[in-house]
Amino acid sequence: MWACLIGIDALPQISWAANSIRFLAQTMTRHHHIIATRQERTCTMPPPPPTRRRILAGLRQTAQSATPDSILLVYLLAPGIMDGPTPYLAPTDIDTTMVADTGIAVRRVGELMSLSKAHHKLLWMDFYAPQWADGGTDGFLDEVLAIIPPEIDVIAGYTPDLILSPQTERTPMSQALLAGMTAATEKRLGLAGLIQTVRDDLAAQSASTQIASRTGTDFPLFTFSDSDINNIAQNRKINPLSSVFPAAVQSPQDFFDRESILAETLHTLQIQARPPIVIQGERGMGKTSLLLRVEHALQRESGEEDRRWLSFYITPGRLDRWEHFAWELLDGLELALSVLGTPPAHGNVANNRSLTFNWLVTRVNRLINWGLERNPGLSLVVLMDEIDKGGIHPDVLEKILASIHYLVEKTDLPLFFLMTIITRILPEPARGSPLPTKLIRLHPLAQPSLDEMIRALARRENMELPWADFLSWLQGLSGGHPYLAKLLLSATQQQLWTKPGDASSIWDGEAVLQWALQMEEARQLLEDTYQRFFEDEEKAVILELAGRYPEPFVEEEVKAWPETYIRAVWQLAERGYLHREEEQYTFAMGFWPAWLRAWSLFALERRKHPIPGLRPLDLPPGICLVRATQRIYLDGKEIQLSGVPRRALIHLIEQRGKMVSKEELAHAMYPGEHFSGTDQQIDITISRIRKALGDKRPRRYLHTQRGSGYRLEQATVLEEDAPDS
C-alpha cells in the first residue's frame, strides 16, 4: 500500500496536526503493510513550511509511484473553506484574500490521485473549521464528494469545534481511522465495514465530527491472503508477484544471501561500536530491506538482558538545510522516547539563526539522559535511507555528517547511526578528520542464491517452469540483481496468464523480455539510476555499448579513449554494470542494453553523450548548433565557449541571417535581467565569439552593420537529425 500523509495547518502553535500525522504514519507503517509513505506537515518547524507547490508535487510523486497491484491511500488533515462554489484546503498562510492563489483546491487533489495506476484509491479527508470560516462551510462535505472523481473512494470528516481545543493530542478523525484500519485488518472488513467502525468510534469519543462517504468496490482492504490476492488478480488482471517490488521486506525471500550481512550489522550495534554503519549498494539491491530487517530485529531483542532498542527514521529528502536535520533528529528522539513517558520538550527558537551546533548537542544530551534515567540499558538507532539520493546540497550533507561525527566521536551517548548510500564515497568534511564509518557493501546475488530465491517465489505462486533454461536466461538478463530478477519473474507470470497451458512449452523468453520492458517498475528503476547515479562519462560508455550490443568493448580500443572515459569503464565494472572477461567488456545485466535501446530518449541521449573521437558526427560545414544538446560546432569540431558569449552565440545562430540589434543581444546575454552595462561589454562579447570562430577580416561569419547590430551567416541548426537552414 502506498500512503501520502499531509497536514496543512496555518497555526503552528497547535500541535495536534503534527501529532496526528506522526501517529498515523508510525502505526500504519508498522501494522498495516504500508510500503511507502510521504509526509508533509506545514506545522513542522523551523519555517518556512512546505509550500503549496511542494505539497502538490509530493502528492503527485506518491500517486505516480503506486504500482497497479497496490492501494493508494491519501490522508489529508486541513482546515476546510469554501471559496465561492469551490472547496479549498486552507491556504499555507493566513492571508485568506489569496485563497485562490495559495490554497489547494480539493478538485486538484482528486485529479492527481486519478493519475495513479493503483487499482484502488482511497481519499481520507480530516477537516476542521478555521477561525476565519465565518459560517461559510455549510455543505462543504457534500461539495467535496461531488467534485472527487468517481473512481476514488472517499471518507471525509468535519470537526467544527476542533480549533477551540488546542489541548487535543490528536484529531478524533485520525483516531477513528486507525480504529477502522485495525478492525479491517483483524476482521477482514471491506471499506463499508471500515467506515462503520469509524462512525462507531467517533460516537464513542462523543466527537462532533460530521461524516460523508462514498464507496465503490468493497473487497477486504488489508492483509490479503494468497487466495484473496489471486481472486483480485484474476478479476482485475493484477499480477500478485509484482508485490515483491519495489516494497522492502515483503517476505524472507527478499533476503537470500544477505543473512550474514544482517548478522554483521546487528553485531556491530550490539557491541556498542560507535562509528556509523554505512550500507552501500546500487538501486534495488536490498538496502531498504536491510534497514527494516535491522529495525525488526532490534525490536525483538528489546527487553532481553535489560536492553532496550529504540529506532526512528530521518528522511533525507526533507533535509534542505542543516536546521531541518537538527529538527528531524530532535523530533525523532522525542517521538521514540515517548514510549518511556513524556520526554522534555526540546523547545523552539525565534528563528533558524538561533539554531547552533552546541544548541543541538545540548538538547540531544538532555533527551537521551532523560531516557537513560528510566532505562539504563537504552540505545537509540537513527536510520537514514539513501542519503545521497539527491535533494541534499553537498554543503548541507557535509555539515550533517560533521554533526554525526561529533555526536558519535565526542560524546558517550548510546546513539547510533545506520545509513545507506548508492555512491561509493561520502563527502569529507572541509575541516577536521574524515567521518570514520563501517562500510558494508551489497553485491548482486550469486547464481545459487538467485536460483533459490526465484524457485521459492515461484513455488509461492505455484509456477512450473523449464528451470534449466529459465534460470540461465534470468541470470543473463538480471546479472544477479534481485530487483530485476523479481521483475522478470513477474513478467513471466504475466505472460503465462495470457496463454494458459503447460508453462514448459509456452514460456517464451523474448516475449517475456518485451513485456518486462514495458513495465513501469523497470522504467522507474533504470531511468532513475541513469539520470541520478551515472556521471556523464559513464552515460557515454553504457550508451555506446548498448548501441553496438551484443558486440563488446575490446581492451585495446578502450585504452585509446580519453582518460576520464577509461576511468568510467573501470568504475562501471566495479559497480557491477559491466563484466570484464578475456580483455573484453560486456554488460553484466542483459536487461540494461535491451531497456536502453527501447527507451524513447536513447537516440537523443546518445547524441548528447558521445565518446570523443569514437563516432564523428555527420554535421554540415560552417557553424552548427545541435539544439537537442545545445552544443555548437564549427566545421565538425566543437566550439569551446561558456557563459555570456555562449548565450550570445546561440541567440545569433537561432536568428541566423537576420539583423540582431545590440538591445536584443543584451537581453539574450543577460536573460531576465535589466542590462545596465555599456556597448563596450557587448563589443567584448562579440570579440570573444569571433576569436572562437577564427573569424578574421574580411568577416566570414559574424558581420557588423553600424547603427543596426550584427548578422550571423553560414549557420545551421540541427534538430532530430534533420538540418533546418
C-alpha positions in Angstrom: 0.0 0.0 0.0 1.2 3.5 -0.8 0.3 6.3 1.6 0.5 10.0 1.3 0.0 11.8 4.6 -0.3 15.6 4.5 -1.1 18.0 7.3 -1.9 21.6 6.4 -2.0 24.0 9.3 -1.6 27.7 9.3 -1.4 27.7 13.1 1.9 26.0 14.1 1.3 26.6 17.8 -1.3 23.9 17.7 0.5 20.6 17.9 -2.3 18.1 17.2 -2.0 18.3 13.4 1.7 17.2 13.5 0.8 14.6 16.2 -1.9 13.1 14.1 0.3 12.7 11.0 3.1 11.2 13.0 0.7 8.9 14.8 -0.9 7.6 11.7 2.4 7.2 9.8 4.1 5.3 12.6 1.3 3.0 13.3 0.3 2.3 9.7 3.8 1.6 8.6 4.3 -1.0 11.4 0.9 -2.7 11.3 -0.9 -2.2 8.0 1.6 -3.1 5.3 2.2 0.5 4.2 5.2 0.1 1.9 5.9 3.7 1.1 4.8 6.9 2.8 5.4 10.5 2.1 4.7 13.0 4.9 4.3 16.8 4.5 3.5 18.8 7.6 3.2 22.6 7.2 3.2 22.9 11.0 6.7 21.5 11.4 9.5 23.8 12.4 11.7 25.5 11.5 10.0 27.7 9.0 9.4 28.2 6.1 6.7 25.5 5.9 6.2 23.4 2.8 4.6 25.4 0.0 1.5 24.6 -2.0 3.7 23.6 -4.9 5.8 21.2 -2.8 2.7 19.6 -1.3 1.2 19.0 -4.7 4.5 17.7 -6.0 4.7 15.3 -3.1 1.2 14.1 -3.8 1.9 13.7 -7.5 5.1 11.7 -6.8 3.4 9.3 -4.4 0.4 8.8 -6.6 2.5 8.0 -9.7 4.8 5.7 -7.7 2.0 3.4 -6.6 2.0 0.2 -8.6 -1.0 -1.4 -10.4 -1.4 -4.1 -7.8 -1.4 -1.7 -4.8 -3.7 0.6 -2.9 -3.1 4.3 -2.8 -4.2 5.9 0.4 -4.1 9.7 0.8 -4.9 11.2 4.2 -5.3 15.0 4.3 -5.7 16.9 7.6 -6.5 20.5 7.0 -8.8 23.4 7.7 -11.6 23.5 5.1 -13.0 26.6 3.5 -15.5 27.4 0.7 -14.2 29.9 -1.8 -17.3 30.6 -3.8 -18.6 27.3 -5.0 -15.2 25.5 -4.8 -13.9 23.7 -1.7 -10.4 24.6 -0.7 -7.9 23.3 1.8 -6.8 26.1 3.9 -4.0 28.3 2.4 -0.5 27.8 3.6 -0.6 31.2 5.1 -3.4 33.0 6.9 -4.0 35.7 4.2 -7.4 34.4 3.1 -7.6 37.1 0.5 -5.2 34.9 -1.5 -7.1 31.6 -1.2 -7.3 31.2 -5.0 -3.6 31.6 -5.3 -2.2 29.9 -2.2 -4.9 27.4 -1.3 -5.0 23.9 -2.6 -8.2 23.0 -4.4 -9.8 19.7 -3.4 -10.5 19.2 -7.1 -6.7 19.2 -7.7 -6.2 16.5 -5.1 -8.7 14.3 -6.9 -7.1 15.0 -10.3 -3.6 14.0 -9.0 -4.9 10.8 -7.5 -6.6 9.9 -10.8 -3.1 9.8 -12.4 -2.2 6.9 -10.3 -2.1 3.3 -11.6 -3.1 1.9 -8.3 -6.0 -0.5 -8.7 -7.8 1.0 -5.6 -7.7 4.6 -4.4 -8.8 5.9 -1.0 -9.1 9.5 -0.1 -9.5 10.2 3.7 -10.0 13.9 4.5 -10.0 15.2 8.0 -11.2 18.8 8.1 -11.7 21.3 11.0 -13.2 24.7 11.0 -10.7 27.6 10.6 -11.2 30.7 12.7 -11.9 32.7 9.6 -14.6 30.4 8.2 -17.5 32.7 9.4 -20.1 30.0 8.8 -19.1 29.6 5.1 -18.6 25.9 5.5 -22.2 24.7 5.1 -22.4 21.9 2.6 -18.6 21.6 2.5 -18.5 17.8 2.7 -21.2 17.4 0.0 -19.3 19.7 -2.3 -16.1 17.6 -1.7 -17.8 14.4 -2.7 -19.3 16.0 -5.7 -16.0 17.0 -7.3 -13.8 14.0 -6.5 -13.6 11.6 -9.5 -16.0 8.6 -9.1 -13.2 6.0 -9.2 -11.9 7.3 -5.9 -13.5 6.1 -2.7 -13.9 8.9 -0.2 -14.4 9.3 3.5 -14.4 12.8 4.8 -14.9 14.1 8.3 -15.5 17.6 9.5 -15.0 18.7 13.1 -16.4 22.3 13.6 -15.2 22.9 17.1 -11.7 21.4 16.9 -10.0 24.7 16.5 -11.2 25.6 20.0 -9.4 22.6 21.6 -5.7 23.3 21.4 -5.1 20.8 24.2 -6.3 18.0 21.9 -3.5 15.5 21.4 -4.8 14.1 18.0 -7.9 14.7 15.9 -10.9 12.5 16.6 -10.9 11.5 12.9 -7.3 10.2 12.9 -8.0 8.1 16.0 -11.2 6.7 14.4 -9.5 6.0 11.1 -6.8 4.0 12.9 -9.5 2.0 14.8 -11.2 1.4 11.4 -8.0 0.1 9.9 -7.3 -2.2 12.9 -10.8 -3.6 12.6 -10.4 -4.1 8.9 -7.2 -6.0 9.4 -8.4 -8.2 12.2 -11.9 -8.9 10.8 -11.1 -8.7 7.1 -13.5 -5.9 6.6 -14.1 -4.0 3.4 -14.3 -0.3 3.1 -18.0 -0.2 4.1 -17.1 -2.0 7.4 -14.2 0.3 8.0 -16.5 3.4 7.6 -19.0 1.9 10.0 -16.2 1.3 12.5 -15.1 5.0 12.1 -18.6 6.2 12.8 -18.9 4.0 15.9 -15.5 5.1 17.2 -16.4 8.8 16.7 -19.7 8.2 18.6 -17.7 6.6 21.5 -15.4 9.7 21.6 -18.5 11.9 21.7 -16.9 13.8 18.9 -18.9 16.4 16.9 -17.3 15.2 13.7 -19.7 15.1 10.7 -19.1 12.2 8.2 -19.7 11.9 4.5 -18.5 8.9 2.4 -18.7 7.3 -1.0 -17.6 3.7 -1.7 -17.4 1.6 -4.8 -16.0 -1.9 -4.8 -15.8 -3.5 -1.3 -13.2 -6.2 -1.0 -11.0 -6.7 2.1 -8.5 -3.9 2.4 -5.7 -5.2 4.5 -3.6 -8.3 4.9 -4.7 -10.2 1.8 -4.4 -13.9 1.9 -3.0 -15.7 -1.2 -6.5 -16.6 -2.3 -7.7 -13.1 -2.0 -4.7 -11.8 -4.0 -5.4 -14.4 -6.7 -9.1 -13.5 -6.8 -8.3 -9.8 -7.1 -5.6 -10.5 -9.7 -7.9 -12.6 -11.9 -10.7 -10.1 -11.7 -8.5 -7.0 -12.2 -5.6 -8.5 -14.2 -3.2 -7.7 -11.4 0.0 -9.7 -11.0 0.4 -10.7 -7.3 4.1 -11.4 -7.8 4.8 -7.7 -8.5 4.0 -7.0 -4.9 7.6 -8.2 -4.1 8.9 -5.0 -5.6 9.5 -2.2 -5.0 8.4 -2.9 -1.4 11.1 -3.7 1.1 10.9 -6.9 3.2 7.6 -8.2 1.8 8.9 -11.7 2.5 12.0 -13.5 3.7 12.8 -14.2 0.1 14.0 -10.6 -0.2 16.9 -11.6 1.9 18.6 -14.6 0.2 22.3 -14.4 0.5 22.0 -11.4 2.9 21.7 -13.1 6.3 25.4 -12.8 7.0 25.3 -9.0 6.3 22.3 -8.7 8.6 24.2 -10.5 11.3 27.3 -8.4 10.8 25.2 -5.2 11.1 23.5 -6.3 14.3 26.7 -7.5 15.8 28.3 -4.0 15.2 25.4 -2.4 17.1 25.3 -5.0 19.9 28.9 -4.5 20.8 28.3 -0.7 21.0 30.7 0.1 18.3 30.3 3.8 17.7 31.3 4.6 14.1 28.2 4.9 11.8 27.4 1.9 9.7 27.1 2.7 6.0 25.4 0.2 3.7 26.4 0.8 0.1 24.6 -0.8 -2.9 23.1 0.1 -6.2 19.4 0.8 -6.7 17.2 -2.2 -6.0 20.0 -4.2 -4.3 18.2 -4.5 -0.9 19.4 -1.6 1.2 16.0 -0.6 2.5 15.2 -4.2 3.1 18.3 -4.4 5.3 17.3 -1.3 7.3 13.8 -2.7 8.0 15.2 -6.1 9.0 17.6 -4.5 11.4 14.8 -2.4 12.9 12.6 -5.5 13.3 15.5 -7.5 14.9 16.2 -4.7 17.4 12.6 -4.6 18.4 12.7 -8.4 19.1 15.8 -8.0 21.2 14.4 -5.2 23.3 13.8 -6.4 26.9 16.5 -9.1 26.7 19.2 -8.6 29.4 17.7 -5.2 30.3 18.5 -3.9 26.8 16.0 -1.5 25.1 16.5 -0.5 21.5 14.5 2.4 20.1 14.8 3.4 16.4 13.4 6.1 14.2 13.9 7.3 10.6 15.2 10.6 9.3 14.1 11.1 5.7 16.9 12.7 3.7 14.6 14.1 1.1 13.3 16.6 3.6 16.8 17.9 4.6 17.0 21.0 2.5 19.1 22.7 5.2 21.2 21.7 8.2 18.5 23.1 10.5 16.0 20.6 9.1 18.3 17.8 10.1 18.6 19.2 13.6 14.8 19.4 14.0 14.2 16.0 12.4 16.8 14.5 14.8 15.2 16.1 17.9 11.6 15.3 16.8 12.6 11.6 16.1 14.3 11.3 19.5 11.3 12.8 21.3 8.9 10.5 19.4 11.0 7.4 20.0 11.4 8.2 23.7 7.7 8.8 24.2 7.2 5.0 24.9 9.0 5.7 28.2 6.9 8.6 29.3 6.7 12.3 28.3 10.2 13.4 27.4 11.2 17.0 28.0 10.3 19.3 25.1 13.3 20.4 23.1 11.8 23.9 22.8 11.5 26.4 20.0 13.8 29.2 18.8 12.8 32.5 17.4 14.4 31.8 14.0 16.8 29.5 12.3 19.8 31.7 13.1 19.4 30.7 16.7 19.9 27.1 15.8 23.6 26.3 16.5 25.5 23.1 16.8 26.0 23.5 20.5 22.3 24.1 20.9 21.6 20.8 19.1 24.1 18.8 21.2 22.8 20.2 24.4 19.2 19.1 23.6 20.2 15.7 22.3 22.1 15.2 25.6 19.1 16.3 27.6 16.7 13.9 25.8 18.9 10.8 25.9 19.9 11.3 29.5 16.2 11.6 30.4 15.7 8.2 28.7 18.7 6.6 30.4 17.3 7.6 33.8 14.2 5.5 33.0 16.1 2.6 31.3 19.9 2.4 31.8 20.1 -0.2 29.0 18.6 2.2 26.5 20.2 2.5 23.0 18.8 4.7 20.1 19.4 4.0 16.4 18.9 6.7 13.7 18.1 5.2 10.3 18.7 7.2 7.2 18.0 5.6 3.8 19.9 6.7 0.6 21.3 9.9 2.0 23.0 10.6 -1.4 19.8 10.1 -3.5 19.6 13.7 -4.3 17.9 16.8 -2.9 20.6 17.4 -0.3 23.1 20.1 -1.2 26.7 18.8 -0.8 27.5 21.6 1.7 24.4 20.6 3.7 25.3 16.9 3.6 28.9 17.8 4.7 27.5 19.7 7.7 25.1 16.9 8.6 28.0 14.4 8.6 30.1 16.7 10.7 27.2 16.8 13.3 27.0 13.0 13.3 30.8 12.8 13.6 30.8 15.0 16.7 27.8 13.2 18.3 29.5 9.8 17.7 33.1 10.6 18.5 32.9 13.4 21.1 30.1 12.1 23.3 29.4 8.9 25.2 25.7 8.8 24.3 24.2 5.4 23.3 23.3 7.0 19.9 24.0 5.0 16.7 23.6 6.0 13.0 22.8 3.4 10.3 22.8 4.9 6.8 22.5 3.6 3.2 24.2 5.1 0.2 24.3 4.4 -3.5 27.5 6.1 -4.4 30.7 4.7 -3.0 32.2 7.8 -1.2 30.7 10.1 1.4 32.0 13.7 1.2 34.8 14.5 3.5 34.5 17.5 5.9 36.2 20.7 4.8 38.0 20.7 8.2 38.8 18.1 10.7 39.2 14.4 10.2 37.0 12.3 7.8 34.0 10.6 9.3 35.0 7.1 10.3 32.5 4.6 9.2 32.0 0.8 9.0 31.2 0.2 5.3 29.2 -2.8 4.2 28.6 -3.4 0.5 25.7 -5.2 -1.1 26.6 -7.1 -4.3 24.4 -8.9 -6.8 23.3 -12.4 -5.8 25.4 -15.3 -6.7 23.9 -17.9 -9.1 22.9 -20.4 -6.3 21.3 -17.7 -4.2 19.4 -16.3 -7.1 18.1 -19.7 -8.1 17.0 -20.4 -4.5 15.2 -17.0 -4.3 13.4 -17.5 -7.7 12.3 -21.0 -7.0 10.9 -20.0 -3.6 8.9 -17.1 -5.1 7.7 -19.3 -8.0 6.6 -22.1 -5.5 4.5 -19.5 -3.7 2.6 -18.8 -6.8 2.5 -22.5 -8.0 4.6 -21.7 -11.1 6.2 -24.5 -13.0 8.9 -23.6 -15.5 11.6 -25.2 -17.6 14.0 -24.5 -14.8 17.4 -25.0 -16.5 16.7 -22.8 -19.5 14.7 -20.3 -17.4 17.4 -19.7 -14.7 20.2 -19.4 -17.2 18.1 -16.8 -19.1 17.2 -15.0 -15.9 20.9 -14.8 -14.7 21.9 -13.4 -18.1 19.4 -10.6 -18.0 19.5 -9.7 -14.3 23.1 -10.4 -13.6 22.0 -11.4 -10.1 20.3 -8.1 -9.4 17.5 -9.1 -7.1 15.0 -6.4 -8.2 15.5 -7.1 -11.9 15.2 -10.8 -11.2 11.9 -10.4 -9.4 10.7 -8.1 -12.1 11.4 -10.6 -14.8 9.7 -13.4 -12.8 6.7 -11.2 -12.5 6.7 -10.6 -16.3 7.0 -14.3 -16.8 3.9 -15.0 -14.8 2.0 -12.2 -16.7 3.0 -13.9 -20.0 1.9 -17.3 -18.7 -1.5 -15.9 -17.7 -2.2 -14.8 -21.3 -1.5 -18.3 -22.6 -2.9 -20.9 -20.3 -1.3 -24.3 -20.7 1.9 -26.1 -19.9 4.5 -23.5 -18.9 7.4 -25.6 -20.1 6.0 -25.5 -23.7 4.6 -21.9 -23.8 7.3 -20.0 -21.9 8.9 -17.5 -24.4 11.9 -15.6 -23.1 11.8 -13.0 -25.8 8.1 -12.3 -25.3 8.7 -12.0 -21.5 11.5 -9.6 -22.1 9.4 -7.4 -24.3 6.6 -7.5 -21.6 9.1 -6.5 -18.9 10.5 -3.6 -20.9 7.0 -2.0 -20.8 6.7 -2.3 -17.0 6.5 0.9 -15.1 8.8 -0.5 -12.4 11.5 -1.1 -14.9 11.3 2.5 -16.1 11.4 3.9 -12.6 14.4 1.9 -11.6 16.5 2.2 -14.7 15.7 5.8 -15.7 16.2 7.0 -12.1 19.6 5.1 -11.9 20.7 6.5 -15.3 19.7 10.1 -14.6 20.9 10.3 -10.9 23.8 8.0 -10.4 25.8 7.9 -13.6 28.4 10.6 -14.4 28.4 12.0 -18.0 31.3 9.8 -18.9 29.6 6.7 -17.5 26.4 7.5 -19.5 28.5 7.8 -22.7 30.1 4.4 -22.1 26.8 2.5 -21.4 25.0 4.2 -24.3 27.8 3.4 -26.8 28.0 -0.2 -25.6 24.2 -0.6 -25.8 24.3 0.9 -29.3 26.6 -1.9 -30.5 25.2 -4.7 -28.3 25.9 -7.6 -28.3 29.4 -6.6 -29.6 31.8 -5.9 -26.6 34.3 -3.2 -25.9 37.9 -4.5 -26.6 40.6 -3.6 -24.1 42.9 -2.1 -26.8 40.0 0.1 -28.1 39.3 1.4 -24.6 42.9 2.3 -24.0 42.8 4.8 -26.9 40.0 6.8 -25.2 40.4 9.9 -23.1 41.5 9.1 -19.5 38.1 10.1 -18.0 36.3 7.6 -20.2 38.7 4.8 -19.4 38.1 5.5 -15.7 34.4 5.4 -16.3 34.7 1.9 -17.8 36.6 0.7 -14.7 34.0 2.3 -12.3 31.1 0.7 -14.1 32.9 -2.7 -13.9 33.5 -2.1 -10.2 29.8 -1.2 -9.6 28.7 -4.4 -11.3 27.2 -2.9 -14.5 30.0 -4.2 -16.8 31.6 -7.6 -16.9 35.3 -8.0 -17.9 36.5 -11.3 -19.4 39.4 -12.0 -21.7 40.2 -8.3 -22.2 36.6 -7.6 -23.3 33.8 -5.6 -21.6 30.2 -6.6 -21.9 27.0 -5.8 -19.9 26.7 -7.8 -16.7 22.9 -7.3 -16.8 21.5 -8.0 -20.3 18.3 -6.1 -19.3 20.2 -2.8 -19.4 21.0 -2.7 -23.2 17.6 -4.1 -24.0 15.9 -1.4 -22.0 18.2 1.4 -23.2 17.6 0.5 -26.9 13.8 0.5 -26.3 14.0 3.8 -24.4 12.4 6.7 -26.2 15.3 9.0 -25.3 18.0 6.6 -26.3 19.0 8.3 -29.6 18.8 11.8 -28.1 20.9 10.8 -25.1 23.5 9.0 -27.3 23.9 12.2 -29.4 24.2 14.2 -26.1 26.9 12.0 -24.6 29.3 10.8 -27.3 32.7 9.4 -26.6 35.1 11.9 -28.1 36.7 10.7 -31.4 34.7 7.5 -31.4 31.8 8.4 -33.6 32.3 11.5 -35.7 29.1 13.4 -36.0 27.7 13.9 -39.5 27.5 17.7 -39.4 27.1 20.2 -42.2 30.1 22.6 -42.9 30.2 26.0 -41.2 28.6 26.8 -37.8 26.2 24.2 -36.5 24.0 24.2 -33.3 22.7 20.8 -32.2 19.6 22.1 -30.4 18.9 18.9 -28.5 22.3 19.1 -26.7 23.0 22.9 -27.1 26.4 22.0 -28.4 28.0 24.3 -31.1 30.3 23.1 -33.8 32.5 24.7 -36.5 33.2 22.5 -39.5 32.5 19.4 -37.3 34.7 20.5 -34.3 33.0 21.6 -31.1 33.5 25.3 -30.1 34.5 25.8 -26.5 32.5 28.8 -25.3 30.8 29.3 -22.0 28.7 31.9 -20.1 27.7 35.2 -21.7 29.5 34.7 -25.0 27.9 31.2 -25.4 24.4 32.6 -24.8 25.0 35.4 -27.3 26.3 33.0 -30.0 23.3 30.6 -29.5 20.9 33.6 -30.0 22.8 34.7 -33.1 22.6 31.2 -34.5 18.8 31.0 -33.8 18.4 34.3 -35.6 20.8 33.4 -38.4 20.6 35.6 -41.5 18.7 38.3 -39.6 19.9 41.6 -38.1 20.1 41.4 -34.3 20.2 44.8 -32.5 22.5 45.4 -29.6 19.5 45.7 -27.3 18.1 42.3 -28.4 21.5 40.8 -28.0 21.9 42.3 -24.5 18.6 40.6 -23.5 20.0 37.2 -24.7 23.2 37.7 -22.9 21.5 38.5 -19.6 18.1 36.8 -19.7 15.6 38.0 -17.2 17.8 40.9 -16.1 17.8 44.6 -16.8 21.0 45.3 -18.8 22.7 48.3 -17.3 26.1 47.8 -19.0 27.7 49.6 -21.9 28.2 49.0 -25.6 31.8 48.1 -24.7 30.6 44.9 -22.9 28.7 43.9 -26.0 31.8 44.6 -28.1 34.0 42.5 -25.9 31.5 39.6 -26.2 31.4 39.9 -30.0 35.2 39.9 -30.0 35.3 36.6 -27.9 32.8 35.0 -30.3 34.9 36.0 -33.4 38.0 34.6 -31.7 36.3 31.3 -31.0 35.2 31.2 -34.7 38.5 32.2 -36.0 36.6 34.9 -37.9 39.3 37.4 -39.2 38.8 40.2 -41.6 37.2 40.1 -44.1 34.5 38.6 -41.9 33.2 35.2 -43.0 30.6 34.5 -40.3 29.7 37.4 -38.0 29.1 40.7 -39.7 28.6 44.2 -38.1 26.3 46.8 -39.6 27.0 50.1 -37.9 24.0 51.6 -36.2 21.9 48.4 -36.6 23.6 45.4 -35.0 25.0 42.1 -36.0 24.2 39.3 -38.5 25.5 35.7 -38.5 25.9 33.8 -41.8 26.7 30.2 -42.7 25.0 28.8 -39.7 22.8 25.7 -39.4 20.5 24.3 -36.6 20.2 20.5 -36.3 17.2 19.0 -34.5 16.0 15.4 -34.7 18.8 14.6 -37.2 17.3 16.9 -39.9 19.1 20.2 -40.8 17.0 23.4 -40.6 18.9 26.0 -42.5 
